[in-house]
Amino acid sequence: MKDTINTVQSVDRTIKIIEVLSSHRDGLGLTELSQIIGLHKSTVHRLLLTLIYHGYVSQNPHNQQYHMTIKMYELGSRVIDSMDLSKVSRPYLKALRDVTNEVVHLVIPDGTDIVYIDKMESNNSIRMHSRIGARSPLYSTSAGKAMLAYLPESRIKEIWDASDIIQRTPNTVVDYDQLLVVLEKVRQNGYALDEEENEPGIRCIGAPIFNHKGDVIGAISISGPTMRVTPEVVKTFREHILKYTRLISQELGYRT
């Protein structure tokens, strides 16, 4: 029951504002919104400013009405996409692991990072110390660069500016113009490489996954120690990863 749950008052009030605004297509003024929710106008105004700051609400400059933006829809769509992505991808991750005998990751973008949402471990004695739910930077990982390459340049720059750019290894790209050159090569080849850029001794290859709208929503990477994943081995792996990311994208409705 709701009355037995200890809620955070400001969060509870913010959710009420979101719920009320979402049911009023033409928006609401501050006075009307305050009356519906039963809160003082100054309190509602303060919470609205927070929602506006984070992009969930906008105010019409002409009539001063407050409206929900599509950001909530975008968040919901992202959750749905990741659920569909994980379900569709799993058999392909296993097939890719079986054919390469290296660890295979499924990732999605989140802010300036990639988030690992699935993993197929290899049978080798030397393994990756990664885990589902962990995060790594977009700019220095093969899967991250595979996704960055298919974003508008304005979005790439936005992510770069918001990232904590760290020289993780001597090979890490820490110059924006150099990154753009790398991403152009990714678009030409259809896959990205991580040549010990995020972690010493680890080489990875990543390729993007697209949804039915043609948006990049995730990526797959194959990772392993450089002693096993040599440049010659990568040439074989790239055929496999391009094949399986293409099949996943097609299942999600992507058409070239």
Phi and psi in degrees as a GROMACS rama.xvg file:
@    title "Ramachandran Plot"
@    xaxis  label "Phi"
@    yaxis  label "Psi"
@TYPE xy
-61.1588  -37.04  LYS-2
-74.6102  -5.19032  ASP-3
-99.4743  -0.472464  THR-4
-101.14  131.792  ILE-5
-81.766  109.702  ASN-6
-101.974  155.874  THR-7
-83.2328  120.415  VAL-8
-56.8905  -47.2135  GLN-9
-66.1434  -37.1179  SER-10
-67.9778  -43.3041  VAL-11
-59.506  -42.7028  ASP-12
-68.2727  -38.1391  ARG-13
-64.408  -41.2142  THR-14
-63.0256  -39.0982  ILE-15
-61.9239  -40.7899  LYS-16
-61.7645  -45.1267  ILE-17
-60.5399  -45.4208  ILE-18
-64.457  -40.6789  GLU-19
-68.8361  -47.9161  VAL-20
-63.0388  -34.1881  LEU-21
-66.9616  -20.7564  SER-22
-97.2591  3.2544  SER-23
-122.005  94.5355  HIS-24
-59.7018  -35.3266  ARG-25
-86.553  0.449424  ASP-26
84.8684  173.889  GLY-27
-139.693  148.235  LEU-28
-81.3302  166.67  GLY-29
-60.8163  -44.45  LEU-30
-63.0918  -47.4979  THR-31
-63.6945  -42.9168  GLU-32
-63.6715  -41.3269  LEU-33
-63.02  -39.8595  SER-34
-66.4792  -41.6234  GLN-35
-64.1491  -42.6779  ILE-36
-81.7103  -26.6402  ILE-37
82.996  34.8433  GLY-38
-125.888  157.518  LEU-39
-65.4281  146.943  HIS-40
-59.1684  -36.0372  LYS-41
-65.3407  -37.0031  SER-42
-67.9371  -46.329  THR-43
-63.4137  -40.8445  VAL-44
-62.6869  -41.3315  HIS-45
-62.7502  -42.2057  ARG-46
-69.6696  -36.5095  LEU-47
-63.2961  -40.1488  LEU-48
-61.2299  -37.2328  LEU-49
-65.9036  -43.6785  THR-50
-65.8115  -37.1543  LEU-51
-65.5126  -43.141  ILE-52
-58.1361  -38.6152  TYR-53
-90.267  2.17137  HIS-54
86.5041  11.9289  GLY-55
-91.0353  -20.4028  TYR-56
-134.224  146.318  VAL-57
-129.149  159.267  SER-58
-119.945  127.411  GLN-59
-68.2392  120.795  ASN-60
-69.2744  -15.731  PRO-61
-87.2082  -49.447  HIS-62
-110.429  2.60208  ASN-63
65.8076  14.3461  GLN-64
-76.3005  145.2  GLN-65
-97.8454  137.658  TYR-66
-131.788  150.126  HIS-67
-72.7936  143.426  MET-68
-91.7548  -176.628  THR-69
-88.0112  6.25651  ILE-70
-62.2977  -36.9724  LYS-71
-63.7641  -38.6761  MET-72
-62.4236  -41.4242  TYR-73
-61.9893  -40.8276  GLU-74
-65.0196  -43.8984  LEU-75
-63.5161  -40.0147  GLY-76
-64.3051  -36.8817  SER-77
-64.7217  -40.1482  ARG-78
-64.773  -44.7875  VAL-79
-62.3494  -44.0923  ILE-80
-59.9712  -44.0121  ASP-81
-67.9873  -34.1102  SER-82
-66.53  -47.1045  MET-83
-63.4878  -41.8946  ASP-84
-60.2384  -46.0839  LEU-85
-63.4769  -44.0309  SER-86
-65.9154  -45.9378  LYS-87
-68.3638  -37.3198  VAL-88
-76.1617  -26.1822  SER-89
-54.6326  -48.9185  ARG-90
-63.9164  -29.8612  PRO-91
-74.163  -34.7331  TYR-92
-61.7221  -43.1188  LEU-93
-64.0352  -43.3735  LYS-94
-62.8275  -39.3037  ALA-95
-68.9867  -39.2761  LEU-96
-62.743  -43.3725  ARG-97
-64.0584  -37.4355  ASP-98
-81.2115  -22.1896  VAL-99
-106.8  -23.7538  THR-100
54.3407  36.5374  ASN-101
-128.104  162.399  GLU-102
-67.3606  138.011  VAL-103
-121.284  130.741  VAL-104
-115.266  145.402  HIS-105
-112.169  128.143  LEU-106
-131.273  159.528  VAL-107
-128.898  156.287  ILE-108
-82.3423  146.029  PRO-109
-151.226  103.915  ASP-110
65.8872  -121.083  GLY-111
-96.0689  4.48505  THR-112
-120.881  168.531  ASP-113
-102.993  149.765  ILE-114
-122.032  127.733  VAL-115
-77.67  118.317  TYR-116
-110.945  -9.16781  ILE-117
-159.227  156.749  ASP-118
-153.164  136.013  LYS-119
-116.339  114.35  MET-120
-79.1158  150.244  GLU-121
-85.3935  174.165  SER-122
-96.8232  5.95091  ASN-123
-76.2088  155.372  ASN-124
-72.6531  -32.1248  SER-125
-93.1357  115.972  ILE-126
-123.393  162.851  ARG-127
-78.6091  139.205  MET-128
-93.9647  58.2389  HIS-129
-110.266  162.729  SER-130
-148.536  152.932  ARG-131
-63.6898  133.691  ILE-132
97.3721  -14.352  GLY-133
-72.3919  161.631  ALA-134
-125.517  149.906  ARG-135
-143.581  160.294  SER-136
-69.8182  145.162  PRO-137
-63.4355  -41.6578  LEU-138
-72.4571  -18.7994  TYR-139
-117.852  8.01248  SER-140
-116.005  153.264  THR-141
-65.4776  -43.9798  SER-142
-65.1296  -38.9817  ALA-143
-64.0966  -46.4873  GLY-144
-66.6138  -32.0441  LYS-145
-63.092  -32.0401  ALA-146
-85.4636  -41.8386  MET-147
-55.5416  -38.2372  LEU-148
-59.5455  -23.6786  ALA-149
-106.68  17.4784  TYR-150
-100.161  155.859  LEU-151
-59.8663  148.581  PRO-152
-61.1075  -32.1175  GLU-153
-62.1307  -37.3769  SER-154
-72.3827  -38.2714  ARG-155
-59.4387  -45.6747  ILE-156
-64.802  -38.7516  LYS-157
-61.5888  -44.1938  GLU-158
-66.2597  -42.5745  ILE-159
-59.9214  -46.778  TRP-160
-64.2375  -30.7696  ASP-161
-87.2671  -11.108  ALA-162
-82.253  151.75  SER-163
-89.3827  94.004  ASP-164
-76.1719  115.289  ILE-165
-125.592  136.918  ILE-166
-78.3595  82.9727  GLN-167
-68.23  -34.9395  ARG-168
-142.294  170.863  THR-169
-60.1808  -19.3189  PRO-170
-93.4219  -6.82839  ASN-171
-64.8526  131.465  THR-172
-78.8678  118.086  VAL-173
-120.912  11.625  VAL-174
-113.905  127.533  ASP-175
-62.3063  -44.3093  TYR-176
-62.3119  -36.3271  ASP-177
-67.1544  -37.5036  GLN-178
-61.4092  -41.9596  LEU-179
-60.5372  -37.96  LEU-180
-63.2175  -43.3168  VAL-181
-61.9636  -43.4155  VAL-182
-68.4383  -31.9249  LEU-183
-64.5724  -38.4778  GLU-184
-66.5135  -36.0337  LYS-185
-61.4047  -44.8642  VAL-186
-63.0817  -36.256  ARG-187
-68.8688  -39.5581  GLN-188
-90.7766  -25.8117  ASN-189
88.3711  -0.0653558  GLY-190
-147.375  164.714  TYR-191
-124.613  154.153  ALA-192
-117.476  150.335  LEU-193
-122.921  99.3118  ASP-194
-92.2879  73.2718  GLU-195
56.7642  39.337  GLU-196
-91.8207  -27.5294  GLU-197
-104.483  -28.4778  ASN-198
-150.309  125.263  GLU-199
-58.2336  136.607  PRO-200
84.3643  0.531363  GLY-201
-118.259  128.055  ILE-202
-115.181  137.608  ARG-203
-134.885  154.401  CYS-204
-130.01  134.042  ILE-205
-132.638  151.059  GLY-206
-140.791  148.155  ALA-207
-83.0262  159.866  PRO-208
-122.036  135.604  ILE-209
-116.353  151.431  PHE-210
-96.7187  -172.565  ASN-211
-66.0537  -19.4523  HIS-212
-90.2096  -2.66314  LYS-213
85.2785  10.301  GLY-214
-88.2899  141.058  ASP-215
-76.279  123.803  VAL-216
-120.329  -6.02626  ILE-217
-175.87  -174.594  GLY-218
-158.822  159.727  ALA-219
-117.273  142.85  ILE-220
-131.342  149.242  SER-221
-113.044  128.285  ILE-222
-131.566  148.801  SER-223
-173.732  169.606  GLY-224
-65.7385  146.641  PRO-225
-61.8683  -24.4547  THR-226
-66.9502  -25.2095  MET-227
-102.519  -45.4755  ARG-228
-89.5014  78.5515  VAL-229
-81.8014  166.767  THR-230
-55.336  -33.9307  PRO-231
-69.0542  -39.3581  GLU-232
-65.7462  -37.9791  VAL-233
-58.4017  -36.325  VAL-234
-60.5668  -33.8242  LYS-235
-77.794  -42.9696  THR-236
-60.9212  -35.2467  PHE-237
-62.9199  -33.6284  ARG-238
-66.3953  -41.068  GLU-239
-67.1737  -47.0434  HIS-240
-68.2111  -35.8856  ILE-241
-67.2148  -36.2138  LEU-242
-63.8309  -48.3002  LYS-243
-76.9111  -34.1968  TYR-244
-67.9206  -32.8099  THR-245
-65.8998  -42.4537  ARG-246
-65.7492  -41.0237  LEU-247
-62.9348  -47.0741  ILE-248
-58.894  -40.7455  SER-249
-65.0875  -39.0838  GLN-250
-64.3638  -28.6205  GLU-251
-85.2087  3.40929  LEU-252
97.5338  6.6707  GLY-253
-74.598  133.829  TYR-254
-131.452  130.587  ARG-255
